[in-house]
Amino acid sequence: MKNIIQNINKAFDHRIRLGIMSILMVNESADFNMLKELLGVTDGNLASHTKALENEKYIMIEKQFIGKKPNTKYIATASGKKAFQEHIEALEKLLSKN
């Protein structure tokens, strides 16, 4: 049981971060507006959670202009995908123990 809990990652303990990573696991990338719409969050809330994941090196942020509009794109890193997969597996094991 202790080993399972060790694999639960505090970086994913918030529903918004869990949502961001879930979206990025099934999409090559997602832009700010896509994440905002899918998760139903404010600009500031999304920005703080993406920054937290970037600080952990779980996502990469690419900024560019499309026409004259800024576009921010998020991509899960290999280490982010691995950490998220381990987190989900730990949750599944924890749930199956009950």
Wavefront OBJ file of the C-alpha trace (Angstrom):
o trace
v 0.000 0.000 0.000
v 2.813 2.416 0.873
v 4.436 1.876 -2.541
v 1.167 2.730 -4.326
v 0.812 6.001 -2.433
v 4.409 6.952 -3.265
v 3.483 6.942 -6.970
v 0.634 9.408 -6.454
v 2.062 12.643 -7.792
v 1.263 15.883 -5.936
v 1.690 17.827 -9.207
v -1.570 16.244 -10.398
v -3.548 16.669 -7.179
v -5.712 19.464 -8.567
v -8.579 18.721 -10.963
v -7.414 21.388 -13.438
v -3.892 19.939 -13.683
v -5.381 16.468 -13.954
v -7.595 17.778 -16.760
v -4.741 19.512 -18.589
v -2.638 16.349 -18.564
v -5.595 14.159 -19.555
v -6.223 16.359 -22.596
v -2.537 16.406 -23.540
v -2.249 12.619 -23.220
v -4.800 12.107 -26.006
v -3.924 15.135 -28.158
v -0.535 15.987 -29.618
v -1.044 19.515 -28.317
v -3.749 21.897 -27.156
v -3.911 25.663 -27.285
v -4.941 27.963 -24.453
v -8.498 28.479 -25.702
v -9.084 24.756 -26.204
v -7.966 23.976 -22.647
v -9.949 26.886 -21.240
v -13.117 25.765 -23.001
v -12.768 22.055 -22.209
v -11.947 22.666 -18.539
v -14.317 25.600 -17.967
v -11.746 27.738 -16.162
v -10.697 31.386 -16.134
v -7.616 32.685 -17.947
v -5.734 33.284 -14.702
v -6.619 29.907 -13.244
v -5.482 28.076 -16.377
v -2.296 30.144 -16.597
v -1.294 29.336 -13.005
v -1.878 25.600 -13.431
v -0.047 25.384 -16.770
v 2.851 27.286 -15.181
v 2.955 24.774 -12.309
v 3.119 21.881 -14.799
v 5.765 23.696 -16.837
v 7.859 24.219 -13.692
v 7.775 20.448 -13.137
v 8.863 20.014 -16.790
v 5.691 17.990 -17.468
v 4.553 20.278 -20.282
v 6.216 22.545 -22.824
v 4.724 25.882 -23.772
v 5.138 27.215 -27.297
v 4.134 30.794 -28.045
v 3.683 32.046 -31.586
v 1.569 34.402 -33.644
v -1.098 33.172 -36.020
v -1.719 36.164 -38.218
v -1.572 39.001 -35.717
v -3.033 36.988 -32.837
v -0.855 35.403 -30.160
v -1.291 31.653 -29.787
v -0.064 29.585 -26.860
v 0.241 25.852 -27.403
v 0.863 23.215 -24.733
v 2.534 19.846 -25.289
v 3.107 17.076 -22.737
v 6.786 16.168 -22.378
v 7.990 12.561 -22.318
v 8.685 12.834 -18.578
v 5.246 14.419 -18.066
v 3.529 11.565 -19.892
v 5.474 9.001 -17.868
v 4.732 10.719 -14.542
v 1.042 11.078 -15.400
v 0.782 7.425 -16.461
v 2.391 6.334 -13.176
v -0.002 8.609 -11.265
v -3.068 7.138 -12.986
v -1.814 3.566 -12.459
v -1.255 4.308 -8.745
v -4.801 5.698 -8.444
v -6.217 2.640 -10.220
v -4.322 0.283 -7.885
v -5.448 2.252 -4.863
v -9.083 2.090 -6.001
v -8.902 -1.621 -6.770
v -7.659 -2.352 -3.214
v -11.000 -1.216 -1.752
l 1 2 3 4 5 6 7 8 9 10 11 12 13 14 15 16 17 18 19 20 21 22 23 24 25 26 27 28 29 30 31 32 33 34 35 36 37 38 39 40 41 42 43 44 45 46 47 48 49 50 51 52 53 54 55 56 57 58 59 60 61 62 63 64 65 66 67 68 69 70 71 72 73 74 75 76 77 78 79 80 81 82 83 84 85 86 87 88 89 90 91 92 93 94 95 96 97 98
